[in-house]
Amino acid sequence: KFKNGDFLLQAENLRYNQKEEFLQAENRIKLITSFGTWEGEKIEYSFRNNKGEISAPRGVVGETLVSGEKAEINEEILFLNDTSFTKCDLATPCIKIKASKVQLVEKRVKV
């Protein structure tokens, strides 16, 4: 586990460079921040400039399940690439919406 303010990260493998204020984690990551709870494969994050990247992010925004190929973290904004949305948690969802780039601000989706 790693905690810094409202940033809480859990992962099987986690490395933090205190001098550079840089975090790397992989394998079953779970990130909890002010913009939501996200799971993914890998994260790299700099506390110096509050920017980072998550590979294969999955999370919930309101009642909508959101997943993407990659997410860029920039302060309190999350940019997702090759994103899909659904309200259905089935292996094959009844309806799925796809977008190439999505922005999440204050728990709202902007396409």
N, CA, C and O atoms as a printed pandas DataFrame, in Angstrom:
     atom_number atom_name residue_name chain_id  residue_number  x_coord  y_coord  z_coord
0              1         N          LYS        A               1    0.838   -1.197    0.000
1              2        CA          LYS        A               1    0.000    0.000    0.000
2              3         C          LYS        A               1    0.870    1.243    0.000
3              4         O          LYS        A               1    1.963    1.263    0.566
4              5         N          PHE        A               2    0.355    2.284   -0.654
5              6        CA          PHE        A               2    1.034    3.571   -0.665
6              7         C          PHE        A               2   -0.032    4.649   -0.525
7              8         O          PHE        A               2   -1.027    4.633   -1.248
8              9         N          LYS        A               3    0.169    5.590    0.403
9             10        CA          LYS        A               3   -0.796    6.668    0.629
10            11         C          LYS        A               3   -0.069    7.996    0.669
11            12         O          LYS        A               3    0.978    8.139    1.300
12            13         N          ASN        A               4   -0.663    8.983   -0.034
13            14        CA          ASN        A               4   -0.147   10.347   -0.029
14            15         C          ASN        A               4   -1.345   11.271   -0.206
15            16         O          ASN        A               4   -1.850   11.408   -1.320
16            17         N          GLY        A               5   -1.808   11.903    0.856
17            18        CA          GLY        A               5   -3.005   12.740    0.783
18            19         C          GLY        A               5   -4.213   11.899    0.437
19            20         O          GLY        A               5   -4.495   10.908    1.112
20            21         N          ASP        A               6   -4.950   12.291   -0.634
21            22        CA          ASP        A               6   -6.127   11.514   -1.052
22            23         C          ASP        A               6   -5.771   10.459   -2.100
23            24         O          ASP        A               6   -6.665    9.895   -2.731
24            25         N          PHE        A               7   -4.495   10.189   -2.291
25            26        CA          PHE        A               7   -3.991    9.214   -3.261
26            27         C          PHE        A               7   -3.670    7.926   -2.512
27            28         O          PHE        A               7   -2.740    7.895   -1.707
28            29         N          LEU        A               8   -4.430    6.864   -2.768
29            30        CA          LEU        A               8   -4.194    5.572   -2.130
30            31         C          LEU        A               8   -4.024    4.526   -3.227
31            32         O          LEU        A               8   -4.885    4.377   -4.093
32            33         N          LEU        A               9   -2.912    3.808   -3.181
33            34        CA          LEU        A               9   -2.614    2.811   -4.205
34            35         C          LEU        A               9   -2.287    1.481   -3.555
35            36         O          LEU        A               9   -1.522    1.413   -2.593
36            37         N          GLN        A              10   -2.878    0.420   -4.097
37            38        CA          GLN        A              10   -2.555   -0.944   -3.691
38            39         C          GLN        A              10   -2.094   -1.688   -4.940
39            40         O          GLN        A              10   -2.673   -1.524   -6.014
40            41         N          ALA        A              11   -1.051   -2.507   -4.799
41            42        CA          ALA        A              11   -0.548   -3.298   -5.924
42            43         C          ALA        A              11    0.329   -4.416   -5.392
43            44         O          ALA        A              11    0.832   -4.343   -4.270
44            45         N          GLU        A              12    0.509   -5.456   -6.208
45            46        CA          GLU        A              12    1.399   -6.549   -5.811
46            47         C          GLU        A              12    2.852   -6.088   -5.810
47            48         O          GLU        A              12    3.609   -6.418   -4.897
48            49         N          ASN        A              13    3.241   -5.329   -6.827
49            50        CA          ASN        A              13    4.612   -4.811   -6.926
50            51         C          ASN        A              13    4.566   -3.291   -6.958
51            52         O          ASN        A              13    3.947   -2.701   -7.843
52            53         N          LEU        A              14    5.217   -2.663   -6.000
53            54        CA          LEU        A              14    5.182   -1.211   -5.886
54            55         C          LEU        A              14    6.579   -0.688   -5.575
55            56         O          LEU        A              14    7.257   -1.196   -4.683
56            57         N          ARG        A              15    7.005    0.336   -6.321
57            58        CA          ARG        A              15    8.305    0.970   -6.076
58            59         C          ARG        A              15    8.099    2.478   -5.993
59            60         O          ARG        A              15    7.412    3.065   -6.829
60            61         N          TYR        A              16    8.699    3.102   -4.978
61            62        CA          TYR        A              16    8.607    4.556   -4.830
62            63         C          TYR        A              16   10.005    5.122   -4.680
63            64         O          TYR        A              16   10.748    4.724   -3.782
64            65         N          ASN        A              17   10.366    6.051   -5.557
65            66        CA          ASN        A              17   11.641    6.740   -5.486
66            67         C          ASN        A              17   11.392    8.041   -4.731
67            68         O          ASN        A              17   10.850    8.997   -5.286
68            69         N          GLN        A              18   11.791    8.068   -3.469
69            70        CA          GLN        A              18   11.506    9.215   -2.615
70            71         C          GLN        A              18   12.219   10.474   -3.102
71            72         O          GLN        A              18   11.653   11.566   -3.043
72            73         N          LYS        A              19   13.445   10.334   -3.579
73            74        CA          LYS        A              19   14.214   11.482   -4.055
74            75         C          LYS        A              19   13.543   12.129   -5.274
75            76         O          LYS        A              19   13.450   13.354   -5.361
76            77         N          GLU        A              20   13.080   11.301   -6.207
77            78        CA          GLU        A              20   12.435   11.801   -7.431
78            79         C          GLU        A              20   10.924   12.001   -7.265
79            80         O          GLU        A              20   10.276   12.587   -8.132
80            81         N          GLU        A              21   10.360   11.510   -6.143
81            82        CA          GLU        A              21    8.917   11.552   -5.886
82            83         C          GLU        A              21    8.153   10.878   -7.027
83            84         O          GLU        A              21    7.167   11.409   -7.538
84            85         N          PHE        A              22    8.636    9.691   -7.411
85            86        CA          PHE        A              22    8.084    8.963   -8.550
86            87         C          PHE        A              22    7.672    7.561   -8.118
87            88         O          PHE        A              22    8.425    6.861   -7.441
88            89         N          LEU        A              23    6.475    7.163   -8.516
89            90        CA          LEU        A              23    5.885    5.893   -8.114
90            91         C          LEU        A              23    5.662    5.010   -9.337
91            92         O          LEU        A              23    5.194    5.480  -10.374
92            93         N          GLN        A              24    5.999    3.733   -9.208
93            94        CA          GLN        A              24    5.713    2.729  -10.229
94            95         C          GLN        A              24    5.082    1.530   -9.535
95            96         O          GLN        A              24    5.558    1.088   -8.488
96            97         N          ALA        A              25    4.013    1.008  -10.120
97            98        CA          ALA        A              25    3.366   -0.172   -9.549
98            99         C          ALA        A              25    2.788   -1.004  -10.682
99           100         O          ALA        A              25    2.417   -0.481  -11.733
100          101         N          GLU        A              26    2.719   -2.320  -10.446
101          102        CA          GLU        A              26    2.134   -3.210  -11.444
102          103         C          GLU        A              26    1.542   -4.436  -10.763
103          104         O          GLU        A              26    1.798   -4.709   -9.590
104          105         N          ASN        A              27    0.756   -5.151  -11.525
105          106        CA          ASN        A              27    0.074   -6.369  -11.077
106          107         C          ASN        A              27   -1.042   -6.060  -10.082
107          108         O          ASN        A              27   -0.807   -5.778   -8.907
108          109         N          ARG        A              28   -2.250   -6.125  -10.598
109          110        CA          ARG        A              28   -3.470   -5.918   -9.796
110          111         C          ARG        A              28   -3.434   -4.608   -9.016
111          112         O          ARG        A              28   -3.523   -4.603   -7.788
112          113         N          ILE        A              29   -3.303   -3.505   -9.736
113          114        CA          ILE        A              29   -3.300   -2.218   -9.043
114          115         C          ILE        A              29   -4.729   -1.763   -8.769
115          116         O          ILE        A              29   -5.649   -2.049   -9.535
116          117         N          LYS        A              30   -4.888   -1.059   -7.674
117          118        CA          LYS        A              30   -6.152   -0.424   -7.319
118          119         C          LYS        A              30   -5.803    0.970   -6.827
119          120         O          LYS        A              30   -5.099    1.130   -5.830
120          121         N          LEU        A              31   -6.300    1.975   -7.537
121          122        CA          LEU        A              31   -6.003    3.366   -7.232
122          123         C          LEU        A              31   -7.271    4.061   -6.780
123          124         O          LEU        A              31   -8.291    4.014   -7.468
124          125         N          ILE        A              32   -7.211    4.708   -5.619
125          126        CA          ILE        A              32   -8.341    5.473   -5.102
126          127         C          ILE        A              32   -7.879    6.918   -4.968
127          128         O          ILE        A              32   -6.929    7.210   -4.242
128          129         N          THR        A              33   -8.565    7.828   -5.681
129          130        CA          THR        A              33   -8.246    9.255   -5.622
130          131         C          THR        A              33   -9.551   10.043   -5.611
131          132         O          THR        A              33  -10.636    9.466   -5.543
132          133         N          SER        A              34   -9.433   11.363   -5.679
133          134        CA          SER        A              34  -10.623   12.211   -5.700
134          135         C          SER        A              34  -11.445   12.004   -6.971
135          136         O          SER        A              34  -12.635   12.319   -6.976
136          137         N          PHE        A              35  -10.843   11.478   -8.063
137          138        CA          PHE        A              35  -11.607   11.256   -9.288
138          139         C          PHE        A              35  -12.114    9.828   -9.411
139          140         O          PHE        A              35  -12.536    9.424  -10.495
140          141         N          GLY        A              36  -12.085    9.052   -8.332
141          142        CA          GLY        A              36  -12.695    7.731   -8.353
142          143         C          GLY        A              36  -11.771    6.599   -7.966
143          144         O          GLY        A              36  -10.630    6.809   -7.554
144          145         N          THR        A              37  -12.293    5.389   -8.108
145          146        CA          THR        A              37  -11.550    4.165   -7.830
146          147         C          THR        A              37  -11.310    3.456   -9.157
147          148         O          THR        A              37  -12.241    3.206   -9.922
148          149         N          TRP        A              38  -10.045    3.137   -9.416
149          150        CA          TRP        A              38   -9.649    2.545  -10.689
150          151         C          TRP        A              38   -8.781    1.327  -10.465
151          152         O          TRP        A              38   -7.984    1.281   -9.528
152          153         N          GLU        A              39   -8.938    0.344  -11.329
153          154        CA          GLU        A              39   -8.076   -0.834  -11.342
154          155         C          GLU        A              39   -7.344   -0.835  -12.669
155          156         O          GLU        A              39   -7.807   -0.234  -13.639
156          157         N          GLY        A              40   -6.200   -1.509  -12.717
157          158        CA          GLY        A              40   -5.446   -1.566  -13.959
158          159         C          GLY        A              40   -4.271   -2.508  -13.847
159          160         O          GLY        A              40   -4.103   -3.200  -12.842
160          161         N          GLU        A              41   -3.452   -2.527  -14.896
161          162        CA          GLU        A              41   -2.299   -3.419  -14.934
162          163         C          GLU        A              41   -1.041   -2.762  -14.392
163          164         O          GLU        A              41   -0.243   -3.402  -13.708
164          165         N          LYS        A              42   -0.866   -1.470  -14.701
165          166        CA          LYS        A              42    0.379   -0.790  -14.350
166          167         C          LYS        A              42    0.112    0.703  -14.178
167          168         O          LYS        A              42   -0.758    1.263  -14.846
168          169         N          ILE        A              43    0.867    1.350  -13.274
169          170        CA          ILE        A              43    0.762    2.797  -13.101
170          171         C          ILE        A              43    2.152    3.383  -12.890
171          172         O          ILE        A              43    3.009    2.784  -12.239
172          173         N          GLU        A              44    2.350    4.557  -13.451
173          174        CA          GLU        A              44    3.532    5.375  -13.185
174          175         C          GLU        A              44    3.005    6.760  -12.853
175          176         O          GLU        A              44    2.158    7.291  -13.571
176          177         N          TYR        A              45    3.506    7.357  -11.760
177          178        CA          TYR        A              45    2.960    8.643  -11.314
178          179         C          TYR        A              45    4.046    9.486  -10.655
179          180         O          TYR        A              45    4.829    8.993   -9.842
180          181         N          SER        A              46    4.077   10.773  -11.024
181          182        CA          SER        A              46    5.022   11.720  -10.444
182          183         C          SER        A              46    4.271   12.649   -9.491
183          184         O          SER        A              46    3.325   13.326   -9.892
184          185         N          PHE        A              47    4.696   12.676   -8.238
185          186        CA          PHE        A              47    4.082   13.586   -7.275
186          187         C          PHE        A              47    4.634   15.000   -7.416
187          188         O          PHE        A              47    4.062   15.938   -6.861
188          189         N          ARG        A              48    5.731   15.170   -8.145
189          190        CA          ARG        A              48    6.284   16.513   -8.386
190          191         C          ARG        A              48    5.371   17.331   -9.280
191          192         O          ARG        A              48    5.123   18.507   -9.013
192          193         N          ASN        A              49    4.869   16.713  -10.339
193          194        CA          ASN        A              49    4.004   17.463  -11.255
194          195         C          ASN        A              49    2.566   16.934  -11.304
195          196         O          ASN        A              49    1.766   17.379  -12.127
196          197         N          ASN        A              50    2.242   15.988  -10.425
197          198        CA          ASN        A              50    0.895   15.410  -10.337
198          199         C          ASN        A              50    0.400   14.868  -11.676
199          200         O          ASN        A              50   -0.747   15.091  -12.064
200          201         N          LYS        A              51    1.283   14.154  -12.375
201          202        CA          LYS        A              51    0.923   13.545  -13.653
202          203         C          LYS        A              51    1.335   12.082  -13.651
203          204         O          LYS        A              51    2.308   11.691  -13.005
204          205         N          GLY        A              52    0.574   11.286  -14.386
205          206        CA          GLY        A              52    0.907    9.876  -14.462
206          207         C          GLY        A              52    0.143    9.177  -15.560
207          208         O          GLY        A              52   -0.531    9.807  -16.375
208          209         N          GLU        A              53    0.262    7.856  -15.568
209          210        CA          GLU        A              53   -0.372    7.049  -16.600
210          211         C          GLU        A              53   -0.747    5.684  -16.026
211          212         O          GLU        A              53    0.022    5.082  -15.276
212          213         N          ILE        A              54   -1.931    5.206  -16.385
213          214        CA          ILE        A              54   -2.410    3.878  -15.979
214          215         C          ILE        A              54   -2.659    3.071  -17.247
215          216         O          ILE        A              54   -3.299    3.567  -18.174
216          217         N          SER        A              55   -2.168    1.841  -17.306
217          218        CA          SER        A              55   -2.473    0.980  -18.454
218          219         C          SER        A              55   -3.657    0.078  -18.108
219          220         O          SER        A              55   -3.764   -0.439  -16.996
220          221         N          ALA        A              56   -4.537   -0.094  -19.087
221          222        CA          ALA        A              56   -5.758   -0.907  -18.974
222          223         C          ALA        A              56   -6.626   -0.500  -17.783
223          224         O          ALA        A              56   -6.965   -1.351  -16.959
224          225         N          PRO        A              57   -6.999    0.800  -17.670
225          226        CA          PRO        A              57   -7.815    1.237  -16.531
226          227         C          PRO        A              57   -9.266    0.761  -16.630
227          228         O          PRO        A              57   -9.834    0.673  -17.719
228          229         N          ARG        A              58   -9.851    0.457  -15.469
229          230        CA          ARG        A              58  -11.260    0.098  -15.345
230          231         C          ARG        A              58  -11.798    0.767  -14.091
231          232         O          ARG        A              58  -11.173    0.711  -13.032
232          233         N          GLY        A              59  -12.966    1.403  -14.214
233          234        CA          GLY        A              59  -13.543    2.066  -13.053
234          235         C          GLY        A              59  -15.019    2.340  -13.259
235          236         O          GLY        A              59  -15.598    1.954  -14.274
236          237         N          VAL        A              60  -15.623    3.007  -12.290
237          238        CA          VAL        A              60  -17.041    3.339  -12.338
238          239         C          VAL        A              60  -17.186    4.847  -12.183
239          240         O          VAL        A              60  -16.603    5.450  -11.282
240          241         N          VAL        A              61  -17.976    5.448  -13.079
241          242        CA          VAL        A              61  -18.299    6.870  -12.999
242          243         C          VAL        A              61  -19.812    6.945  -12.861
243          244         O          VAL        A              61  -20.539    6.644  -13.807
244          245         N          GLY        A              62  -20.288    7.345  -11.686
245          246        CA          GLY        A              62  -21.725    7.300  -11.417
246          247         C          GLY        A              62  -22.179    5.858  -11.451
247          248         O          GLY        A              62  -21.731    5.041  -10.646
248          249         N          GLU        A              63  -23.073    5.540  -12.386
249          250        CA          GLU        A              63  -23.540    4.157  -12.557
250          251         C          GLU        A              63  -22.965    3.519  -13.820
251          252         O          GLU        A              63  -23.408    2.447  -14.233
252          253         N          THR        A              64  -21.986    4.172  -14.429
253          254        CA          THR        A              64  -21.430    3.706  -15.693
254          255         C          THR        A              64  -20.073    3.051  -15.495
255          256         O          THR        A              64  -19.193    3.613  -14.844
256          257         N          LEU        A              65  -19.908    1.860  -16.059
257          258        CA          LEU        A              65  -18.621    1.163  -16.035
258          259         C          LEU        A              65  -17.782    1.705  -17.185
259          260         O          LEU        A              65  -18.245    1.762  -18.325
260          261         N          VAL        A              66  -16.553    2.102  -16.886
261          262        CA          VAL        A              66  -15.670    2.709  -17.882
262          263         C          VAL        A              66  -14.380    1.900  -17.947
263          264         O          VAL        A              66  -13.818    1.537  -16.914
264          265         N          SER        A              67  -13.910    1.618  -19.164
265          266        CA          SER        A              67  -12.621    0.942  -19.327
266          267         C          SER        A              67  -11.926    1.530  -20.548
267          268         O          SER        A              67  -12.567    2.055  -21.458
268          269         N          GLY        A              68  -10.605    1.430  -20.545
269          270        CA          GLY        A              68   -9.846    1.980  -21.660
270          271         C          GLY        A              68   -8.523    1.268  -21.840
271          272         O          GLY        A              68   -8.157    0.392  -21.056
272          273         N          GLU        A              69   -7.814    1.658  -22.882
273          274        CA          GLU        A              69   -6.497    1.088  -23.144
274          275         C          GLU        A              69   -5.451    1.740  -22.253
275          276         O          GLU        A              69   -4.546    1.080  -21.743
276          277         N          LYS        A              70   -5.595    3.067  -22.074
277          278        CA          LYS        A              70   -4.627    3.828  -21.293
278          279         C          LYS        A              70   -5.329    5.042  -20.712
279          280         O          LYS        A              70   -6.263    5.570  -21.317
280          281         N          ALA        A              71   -4.885    5.492  -19.537
281          282        CA          ALA        A              71   -5.408    6.720  -18.939
282          283         C          ALA        A              71   -4.240    7.604  -18.536
283          284         O          ALA        A              71   -3.250    7.136  -17.974
284          285         N          GLU        A              72   -4.375    8.887  -18.831
285          286        CA          GLU        A              72   -3.385    9.870  -18.411
286          287         C          GLU        A              72   -3.979   10.662  -17.258
287          288         O          GLU        A              72   -5.101   11.161  -17.347
288          289         N          ILE        A              73   -3.219   10.774  -16.176
289          290        CA          ILE        A              73   -3.654   11.535  -15.009
290          291         C          ILE        A              73   -2.959   12.885  -15.065
291          292         O          ILE        A              73   -1.737   12.957  -15.193
292          293         N          ASN        A              74   -3.742   13.956  -14.968
293          294        CA          ASN        A              74   -3.197   15.304  -14.969
294          295         C          ASN        A              74   -3.945   16.099  -13.904
295          296         O          ASN        A              74   -5.056   16.575  -14.135
296          297         N          GLU        A              75   -3.315   16.236  -12.725
297          298        CA          GLU        A              75   -3.949   16.902  -11.580
298          299         C          GLU        A              75   -5.240   16.168  -11.230
299          300         O          GLU        A              75   -5.197   15.003  -10.835
300          301         N          GLU        A              76   -6.390   16.832  -11.368
301          302        CA          GLU        A              76   -7.687   16.242  -11.013
302          303         C          GLU        A              76   -8.466   15.788  -12.246
303          304         O          GLU        A              76   -9.667   15.530  -12.158
304          305         N          ILE        A              77   -7.795   15.690  -13.390
305          306        CA          ILE        A              77   -8.451   15.300  -14.639
306          307         C          ILE        A              77   -7.866   13.970  -15.105
307          308         O          ILE        A              77   -6.662   13.737  -15.000
308          309         N          LEU        A              78   -8.733   13.106  -15.619
309          310        CA          LEU        A              78   -8.303   11.813  -16.143
310          311         C          LEU        A              78   -8.679   11.761  -17.621
311          312         O          LEU        A              78   -9.846   11.936  -17.970
312          313         N          PHE        A              79   -7.698   11.520  -18.493
313          314        CA          PHE        A              79   -7.925   11.368  -19.926
314          315         C          PHE        A              79   -7.800    9.890  -20.259
315          316         O          PHE        A              79   -6.775    9.273  -19.972
316          317         N          LEU        A              80   -8.841    9.315  -20.865
317          318        CA          LEU        A              80   -8.816    7.898  -21.235
318          319         C          LEU        A              80   -8.773    7.754  -22.748
319          320         O          LEU        A              80   -9.459    8.481  -23.466
320          321         N          ASN        A              81   -7.965    6.815  -23.232
321          322        CA          ASN        A              81   -7.846    6.534  -24.665
322          323         C          ASN        A              81   -8.492    5.198  -24.992
323          324         O          ASN        A              81   -8.428    4.255  -24.204
324          325         N          ASP        A              82   -9.126    5.126  -26.182
325          326        CA          ASP        A              82   -9.814    3.914  -26.640
326          327         C          ASP        A              82  -10.712    3.368  -25.534
327          328         O          ASP        A              82  -10.502    2.275  -25.009
328          329         N          THR        A              83  -11.711    4.163  -25.206
329          330        CA          THR        A              83  -12.568    3.934  -24.046
330          331         C          THR        A              83  -13.901    3.306  -24.430
331          332         O          THR        A              83  -14.426    3.562  -25.514
332          333         N          SER        A              84  -14.445    2.486  -23.540
333          334        CA          SER        A              84  -15.801    1.972  -23.721
334          335         C          SER        A              84  -16.589    2.180  -22.432
335          336         O          SER        A              84  -16.038    2.142  -21.332
336          337         N          PHE        A              85  -17.909    2.404  -22.599
337          338        CA          PHE        A              85  -18.824    2.650  -21.489
338          339         C          PHE        A              85  -19.962    1.653  -21.558
339          340         O          PHE        A              85  -20.388    1.260  -22.644
340          341         N          THR        A              86  -20.447    1.252  -20.415
341          342        CA          THR        A              86  -21.647    0.422  -20.359
342          343         C          THR        A              86  -22.240    0.530  -18.954
343          344         O          THR        A              86  -21.537    0.848  -17.995
344          345         N          LYS        A              87  -23.525    0.265  -18.850
345          346        CA          LYS        A              87  -24.159    0.203  -17.531
346          347         C          LYS        A              87  -24.386   -1.251  -17.135
347          348         O          LYS        A              87  -24.915   -1.541  -16.062
348          349         N          CYS        A              88  -23.974   -2.163  -18.023
349          350        CA          CYS        A              88  -24.206   -3.589  -17.847
350          351         C          CYS        A              88  -22.891   -4.286  -17.492
351          352         O          CYS        A              88  -21.898   -4.118  -18.199
352          353         N          ASP        A              89  -22.870   -5.056  -16.419
353          354        CA          ASP        A              89  -21.646   -5.705  -15.940
354          355         C          ASP        A              89  -21.510   -7.152  -16.438
355          356         O          ASP        A              89  -20.827   -7.961  -15.810
356          357         N          LEU        A              90  -22.149   -7.473  -17.546
357          358        CA          LEU        A              90  -22.064   -8.827  -18.095
358          359         C          LEU        A              90  -20.797   -8.986  -18.926
359          360         O          LEU        A              90  -20.213   -7.994  -19.362
360          361         N          ALA        A              91  -20.366  -10.230  -19.150
361          362        CA          ALA        A              91  -19.180  -10.496  -19.978
362          363         C          ALA        A              91  -19.370   -9.918  -21.380
363          364         O          ALA        A              91  -18.434   -9.361  -21.955
364          365         N          THR        A              92  -20.576  -10.049  -21.928
365          366        CA          THR        A              92  -20.938   -9.405  -23.189
366          367         C          THR        A              92  -22.060   -8.423  -22.874
367          368         O          THR        A              92  -23.219   -8.827  -22.770
368          369         N          PRO        A              93  -21.734   -7.132  -22.719
369          370        CA          PRO        A              93  -22.749   -6.150  -22.315
370          371         C          PRO        A              93  -23.851   -5.981  -23.362
371          372         O          PRO        A              93  -23.610   -6.142  -24.558
372          373         N          CYS        A              94  -25.065   -5.655  -22.901
373          374        CA          CYS        A              94  -26.185   -5.438  -23.815
374          375         C          CYS        A              94  -25.929   -4.222  -24.710
375          376         O          CYS        A              94  -26.214   -4.258  -25.907
376          377         N          ILE        A              95  -25.394   -3.155  -24.131
377          378        CA          ILE        A              95  -25.061   -1.941  -24.887
378          379         C          ILE        A              95  -23.675   -1.487  -24.459
379          380         O          ILE        A              95  -23.359   -1.443  -23.270
380          381         N          LYS        A              96  -22.843   -1.145  -25.463
381          382        CA          LYS        A              96  -21.503   -0.639  -25.168
382          383         C          LYS        A              96  -21.236    0.542  -26.096
383          384         O          LYS        A              96  -21.436    0.439  -27.307
384          385         N          ILE        A              97  -20.789    1.656  -25.537
385          386        CA          ILE        A              97  -20.452    2.846  -26.317
386          387         C          ILE        A              97  -18.939    2.979  -26.314
387          388         O          ILE        A              97  -18.301    2.829  -25.272
388          389         N          LYS        A              98  -18.358    3.263  -27.489
389          390        CA          LYS        A              98  -16.907    3.408  -27.592
390          391         C          LYS        A              98  -16.555    4.828  -28.018
391          392         O          LYS        A              98  -17.280    5.458  -28.787
392          393         N          ALA        A              99  -15.424    5.322  -27.501
393          394        CA          ALA        A              99  -14.906    6.640  -27.876
394          395         C          ALA        A              99  -13.385    6.569  -27.892
395          396         O          ALA        A              99  -12.785    5.865  -27.079
396          397         N          SER        A             100  -12.765    7.292  -28.809
397          398        CA          SER        A             100  -11.301    7.230  -28.902
398          399         C          SER        A             100  -10.624    8.003  -27.778
399          400         O          SER        A             100   -9.562    7.593  -27.310
400          401         N          LYS        A             101  -11.217    9.122  -27.332
401          402        CA          LYS        A             101  -10.607    9.900  -26.247
402          403         C          LYS        A             101  -11.720   10.481  -25.386
403          404         O          LYS        A             101  -12.678   11.062  -25.896
404          405         N          VAL        A             102  -11.580   10.317  -24.079
405          406        CA          VAL        A             102  -12.580   10.778  -23.120
406          407         C          VAL        A             102  -11.879   11.512  -21.995
407          408         O          VAL        A             102  -10.764   11.163  -21.607
408          409         N          GLN        A             103  -12.542   12.529  -21.475
409          410        CA          GLN        A             103  -12.000   13.294  -20.354
410          411         C          GLN        A             103  -12.962   13.166  -19.175
411          412         O          GLN        A             103  -14.167   13.359  -19.332
412          413         N          LEU        A             104  -12.429   12.839  -17.989
413          414        CA          LEU        A             104  -13.241   12.781  -16.775
414          415         C          LEU        A             104  -12.858   13.954  -15.888
415          416         O          LEU        A             104  -11.706   14.084  -15.474
416          417         N          VAL        A             105  -13.835   14.807  -15.600
417          418        CA          VAL        A             105  -13.616   15.964  -14.739
418          419         C          VAL        A             105  -14.721   15.964  -13.697
419          420         O          VAL        A             105  -15.902   15.910  -14.038
420          421         N          GLU        A             106  -14.340   16.023  -12.430
421          422        CA          GLU        A             106  -15.307   16.050  -11.320
422          423         C          GLU        A             106  -16.353   14.951  -11.465
423          424         O          GLU        A             106  -17.550   15.196  -11.314
424          425         N          LYS        A             107  -15.888   13.738  -11.759
425          426        CA          LYS        A             107  -16.732   12.545  -11.887
426          427         C          LYS        A             107  -17.768   12.661  -13.002
427          428         O          LYS        A             107  -18.814   12.013  -12.945
428          429         N          ARG        A             108  -17.484   13.487  -14.022
429          430        CA          ARG        A             108  -18.347   13.601  -15.201
430          431         C          ARG        A             108  -17.544   13.236  -16.440
431          432         O          ARG        A             108  -16.354   13.535  -16.538
432          433         N          VAL        A             109  -18.208   12.592  -17.377
433          434        CA          VAL        A             109  -17.564   12.151  -18.610
434          435         C          VAL        A             109  -17.769   13.206  -19.691
435          436         O          VAL        A             109  -18.890   13.660  -19.922
436          437         N          LYS        A             110  -16.669   13.596  -20.356
437          438        CA          LYS        A             110  -16.737   14.508  -21.503
438          439         C          LYS        A             110  -16.094   13.800  -22.682
439          440         O          LYS        A             110  -14.927   13.410  -22.623
440          441         N          VAL        A             111  -16.871   13.633  -23.769
441          442        CA          VAL        A             111  -16.359   12.946  -24.957
442          443         C          VAL        A             111  -15.898   13.977  -25.965
443          444         O          VAL        A             111  -15.429   13.617  -27.045
